[in-house]
Amino acid sequence: MTYNFSDKVLALKPNAIREILKSASDPGVISLSAGNPAPDAFPVDAIKEISKNLLENNPIGVLQYGISDGYTPLRDTLKTYLKEELDIIKEDDELIIVSGAQQVMDIAAKTFLNEHDTLICEAPSFVGALNTFRSYNVDLVGVTVEKDGMDMQELEEKLKAYPNTKLIYTIPNFQNPSGVTMSLQKRHKLYELAKKYGVLIIEDNPYGDLRYNGENVPCIKSFDDSGIVIYSGSFSKVVAPGIRVGFMVANKEAMAKMIVCKQGQDVHTTMWSQLVCNEFMTKYDYKGHLEKLRALYKEKAELCMNLLDEYVVPTGITYNKIEGGLFIWCTLPKGVDMLAFCKALTEKKVCVVPGNAFLTDSAIPCDSFRINFSTPTDDELKKGIKIIGEVAKDFIK
């Protein structure tokens, strides 16, 4: 049988990280490639208890259909939380529950992008979102990520050069993969440019609750007075990724059409997951849980950066210091073959993610790779970083 695939999926390639995870699943491999929460981060006992109580006391609520907008008590809980903690949710905004935050990217692309419209994103950016946008046959244009976020001068040049730009996609807090946090000045500038050129912003914030150093920076959505910011949040990194619960905040008029698009995708997000999240937020110490996560990841991040300073930086590799999140972006000296370097690490049973996987075009030259410190044990982290340093000595020499 010869299959004639649609134009929308013909050029799609497997998610590079998912492919790397196949190698990382070997028990002998030290995986610094996954973006999984640490095993100690999961509130397993609470979820067991909540699930048992729900199935005993509200089985039909867990097993029956729900509304596409999401479980109303969870939506109300999140509205209150986001208003108090982030100063978002204005009178003209609405919040809905989605099946993981990546569904926000899919719904937004489906709602606002025609084929060959332009979407501007950070370079590098989250590969899962990039593949979602690619599936709609849109033209992806990258803007360089600097130490304080997207290069605003380059962004305006791209907005002028691509007048059919409809969306700007950004991860302003502890960006995946670079670990960079966008400054407040740049957040305001991004918002001003989006207004000037009539473009919507997707503000993806899955790591915002995982700040363990420095001061919080206001969300772009917090000063959105024109309804141009679509805010995306998630429980994946703070409760559990397997439950697939995220949320989206947007102007009510835009949201009405996006809800219709969600209905065609999954009807509604899994009811069990939504009820578990609401119970966990309202009947357990949710803020205490977040503090526990911050302490856990602070310790692991500092261990990782200390190891990099000891074993890797002396070889000529540099990296971005981080204040939160789960990722560190490392850059080889010019002239070193990054893909060959990553392959050599794999042969030594250490997996990292090649940086070109995070670009709008994987053929663009890239000197960087991403490591994750939340998934491996401390002993694995020590061994893996030491091996990176050893391999780097040979390569850079």
C-alpha positions in Angstrom: 0.0 0.0 0.0 1.3 3.4 -0.9 0.2 6.1 1.5 -0.5 9.6 0.2 0.1 11.8 3.3 -1.5 15.2 3.6 0.7 18.3 2.8 0.4 19.3 6.5 2.2 16.2 7.8 4.4 15.2 4.8 7.4 17.1 6.0 7.0 16.4 9.7 9.8 14.5 11.3 9.8 12.6 14.6 10.3 14.7 17.7 14.1 14.7 18.2 13.8 14.5 22.0 11.4 11.5 21.8 13.9 9.7 19.5 16.8 10.5 21.9 14.7 9.1 24.8 14.7 5.7 23.0 18.5 5.6 23.5 18.2 7.0 27.0 15.8 4.2 28.0 18.8 1.9 28.1 19.4 1.3 31.8 23.1 1.7 31.2 22.7 5.2 29.8 22.9 8.4 31.9 20.0 10.5 30.5 20.7 14.2 30.7 18.3 14.7 27.8 14.8 14.2 29.2 12.8 17.1 30.7 11.0 14.9 33.2 10.3 16.1 36.8 12.5 14.5 39.4 11.0 11.2 40.9 11.0 12.9 44.3 8.8 15.7 42.9 5.6 13.7 42.5 3.0 14.0 45.2 2.2 10.2 44.9 0.6 9.7 48.3 -1.7 12.7 47.8 -2.8 11.6 44.4 -3.5 8.1 45.6 -5.6 9.4 48.5 -7.5 11.9 46.2 -8.2 9.2 43.6 -9.5 6.8 46.2 -11.8 9.4 47.7 -13.1 10.5 44.3 -13.9 7.0 43.2 -15.6 6.2 46.5 -17.5 9.5 46.9 -17.9 10.9 43.4 -17.5 8.1 40.8 -19.9 9.5 38.3 -18.3 12.9 38.4 -14.9 11.2 37.6 -16.2 8.8 34.9 -18.9 10.9 33.1 -18.5 13.4 30.2 -17.6 17.0 31.2 -17.9 20.3 29.4 -15.2 21.4 26.9 -14.4 24.5 28.9 -13.2 22.3 31.8 -14.3 21.4 35.3 -15.9 24.5 36.7 -14.5 24.3 40.3 -10.9 23.8 38.9 -11.4 26.8 36.6 -12.6 28.9 39.5 -9.7 27.8 41.7 -7.2 28.6 38.9 -8.7 32.0 38.3 -8.3 32.9 42.0 -4.8 31.6 42.1 -3.6 33.4 38.9 -5.2 36.6 40.0 -3.6 36.5 43.5 -0.2 35.2 42.4 0.4 36.6 38.9 -2.2 39.4 38.6 -3.7 38.0 35.4 -7.4 37.3 34.5 -9.1 40.5 33.6 -12.8 41.1 33.2 -12.6 40.4 29.4 -10.6 37.2 29.9 -11.7 33.6 30.1 -9.9 30.5 31.3 -10.3 26.9 30.1 -8.7 23.6 30.9 -6.7 21.8 28.2 -5.1 18.4 27.8 -1.6 19.5 28.6 -0.2 22.9 27.7 1.0 21.8 24.3 -2.7 21.7 23.3 -2.7 25.5 23.7 -0.2 25.8 20.9 -2.3 23.4 18.7 -5.6 25.2 19.4 -4.0 28.7 18.8 -2.4 27.6 15.6 -5.6 26.0 14.4 -7.7 29.1 15.3 -5.5 31.9 14.0 -3.0 30.6 11.4 -3.6 29.8 7.7 -1.1 27.8 5.7 2.0 29.8 5.1 1.2 32.5 7.6 4.3 33.4 9.6 4.8 32.5 13.3 7.8 34.1 15.0 9.4 32.2 17.8 12.6 32.3 19.9 15.7 30.6 18.5 16.1 28.2 20.1 12.6 27.2 21.2 10.6 24.2 22.5 10.7 21.5 19.9 7.2 20.2 20.9 5.7 23.6 20.1 7.7 23.9 16.9 6.4 20.5 15.6 2.9 21.5 16.5 3.2 24.7 14.5 4.8 22.8 11.6 1.8 20.5 11.4 -0.3 23.5 10.2 2.1 24.3 7.3 3.1 27.7 8.7 6.3 29.5 8.1 8.5 29.5 11.3 10.9 32.4 11.7 13.3 32.4 14.6 14.6 35.4 16.6 17.9 35.1 18.6 17.6 34.5 22.3 20.1 36.7 24.3 21.0 36.4 28.0 17.9 38.5 28.9 15.5 37.1 26.3 14.6 37.6 22.7 16.6 40.2 20.7 14.0 43.0 20.3 15.7 44.8 17.5 15.8 41.6 15.5 12.2 40.9 16.4 11.1 44.2 14.9 13.2 43.6 11.8 11.4 40.2 11.4 8.0 41.8 11.9 8.7 44.3 9.2 10.1 41.6 6.8 7.2 39.2 7.4 4.0 41.3 7.3 1.8 38.2 7.4 3.0 37.3 10.9 0.1 36.3 13.0 1.6 34.9 16.2 4.7 35.4 18.4 5.5 32.4 20.6 7.6 33.0 23.7 8.7 31.1 26.9 9.7 34.1 29.0 10.6 32.2 32.2 13.5 29.8 32.3 13.1 29.2 28.6 13.3 25.7 27.2 16.0 25.0 26.1 18.1 28.0 26.9 17.2 28.5 30.6 17.0 32.2 29.9 14.5 34.5 31.6 13.2 37.5 29.6 13.7 40.9 31.4 10.8 43.0 32.3 12.0 45.7 29.9 11.9 43.2 27.0 8.5 41.9 28.0 7.1 45.4 27.7 8.9 45.9 24.4 7.6 42.6 23.1 4.1 43.6 24.0 4.4 47.0 22.4 5.8 45.5 19.2 2.9 43.0 19.1 0.4 45.8 19.4 2.1 48.0 16.8 2.2 45.2 14.2 -1.2 43.7 15.1 0.2 40.3 16.2 -1.0 37.9 19.0 1.4 36.6 21.6 1.4 33.1 23.1 3.0 33.3 26.5 4.0 29.8 27.5 4.8 29.6 31.2 5.2 25.9 32.3 8.2 26.7 34.5 7.1 30.0 36.2 6.4 28.4 39.6 9.9 26.8 39.6 11.9 29.9 40.4 14.4 29.2 43.2 16.7 32.2 42.9 16.2 35.9 42.1 13.0 37.9 41.9 9.8 37.1 40.0 9.3 39.0 36.8 5.6 40.0 35.9 4.0 38.0 33.2 3.3 39.7 29.9 -0.3 38.8 30.3 -0.4 40.9 33.5 -0.2 44.1 31.5 -2.3 43.0 28.5 -5.0 45.6 28.1 -5.7 44.8 24.5 -6.5 41.1 24.6 -3.6 40.1 22.5 -1.9 37.7 24.9 -2.8 34.0 25.0 -1.4 32.6 28.3 -0.5 29.0 28.7 0.1 27.2 32.0 0.5 23.6 33.1 0.5 21.1 35.9 3.0 18.9 34.2 6.1 20.3 36.0 4.5 21.0 39.3 2.1 18.0 39.8 2.6 15.3 37.2 3.0 15.3 33.4 1.2 12.0 33.0 -2.2 13.5 34.0 -2.1 15.9 31.0 -3.7 19.0 32.5 -2.9 22.5 31.4 -4.9 25.7 31.2 -5.2 28.7 28.8 -6.2 32.3 29.5 -7.3 34.5 26.6 -9.8 37.2 25.7 -13.4 35.9 25.8 -14.0 36.6 22.1 -11.0 34.7 21.0 -11.6 31.9 23.5 -15.1 31.2 22.2 -13.7 30.2 18.9 -10.8 28.3 20.5 -13.2 26.2 22.6 -14.9 25.1 19.4 -11.5 24.0 18.1 -10.9 22.0 21.3 -14.2 20.3 21.0 -13.1 18.8 17.7 -9.9 17.5 19.2 -10.7 15.8 22.5 -14.3 16.9 23.5 -12.9 17.7 27.0 -9.8 17.1 29.2 -9.9 13.9 31.3 -12.3 14.4 34.2 -10.3 12.3 36.7 -7.2 14.5 36.1 -9.1 17.7 36.5 -10.8 16.7 39.7 -7.4 15.5 41.1 -5.8 18.8 40.4 -8.6 20.8 42.0 -8.6 18.6 45.1 -4.8 19.0 45.3 -4.9 22.7 45.0 -7.8 23.3 47.5 -7.5 20.5 50.1 -3.7 20.0 50.3 -0.8 22.4 50.9 -0.3 23.4 47.3 2.0 26.3 48.1 4.0 24.2 50.4 4.3 21.6 47.7 5.7 24.3 45.3 8.2 25.3 48.0 9.3 21.7 48.3 9.8 21.6 44.5 11.8 24.8 44.5 14.1 23.5 47.2 14.6 20.2 45.4 15.4 21.8 42.0 17.6 24.5 43.6 19.8 21.9 45.1 20.0 19.9 41.9 20.6 22.9 39.7 23.4 24.2 41.9 25.0 20.7 42.0 24.8 20.6 38.1 26.3 24.1 37.7 29.1 23.4 40.2 29.9 20.2 38.3 29.9 22.1 35.0 32.3 24.7 36.5 34.6 22.0 37.7 34.7 19.6 34.8 33.3 21.3 31.7 34.0 25.0 31.7 37.8 24.5 31.8 37.5 22.8 28.4 36.1 25.9 26.8 32.4 25.1 26.9 30.2 27.9 28.3 26.7 27.7 29.7 23.8 30.0 30.8 23.5 30.4 34.6 19.9 29.8 35.5 17.5 31.0 38.3 14.8 28.4 37.8 13.4 25.7 35.6 14.9 22.4 34.6 17.4 23.0 31.7 20.9 24.3 31.1 22.1 25.4 27.6 25.8 24.6 26.9 27.8 26.0 24.0 30.9 24.5 22.4 33.7 26.7 21.1 33.4 27.7 17.5 34.7 25.1 15.1 33.8 22.1 17.3 31.3 19.7 15.5 28.4 19.7 17.9 26.6 16.7 16.4 29.7 14.6 16.4 30.3 15.7 20.0 26.8 14.6 21.1 27.3 11.3 19.3 30.5 10.7 21.1 28.7 11.3 24.4 26.1 8.7 23.4 28.9 6.2 22.7 30.1 6.9 26.3 26.5 6.2 27.5 25.6 9.9 28.2 22.6 11.4 26.4 22.1 15.2 25.8 20.0 16.9 23.2 21.7 18.5 20.2 20.8 22.2 19.9 19.7 22.1 16.3 16.6 20.1 17.4 15.3 23.4 18.9 15.7 25.6 15.8 13.1 26.4 13.2 15.4 24.6 10.7 17.5 21.8 12.0 20.0 22.4 9.2 21.0 25.8 10.6 24.5 25.6 12.2 24.4 25.2 16.0 27.2 25.0 18.6 25.0 24.2 21.6 23.3 21.3 23.3 20.8 21.1 26.2 21.2 19.2 29.4 18.5 18.4 32.0 19.4 17.9 35.7 16.0 17.0 37.2 15.7 13.5 35.9 19.1 11.8 36.8 20.1 11.0 40.3 22.8 13.1 41.9 25.3 10.2 41.3 24.3 10.0 37.7 24.6 13.7 37.3 28.1 13.6 38.8 29.2 10.8 36.5 27.5 12.2 33.4 29.0 15.8 33.7 32.4 14.3 34.4 32.1 12.3 31.1 31.1 15.4 29.2 34.2 17.1 30.5 36.4 14.2 29.5 35.0 13.9 26.0 35.2 17.7 25.6 38.9 17.7 26.3 39.5 15.4 23.3 37.2 17.2 21.0 38.3 20.7 21.7 42.0 19.7 21.7 
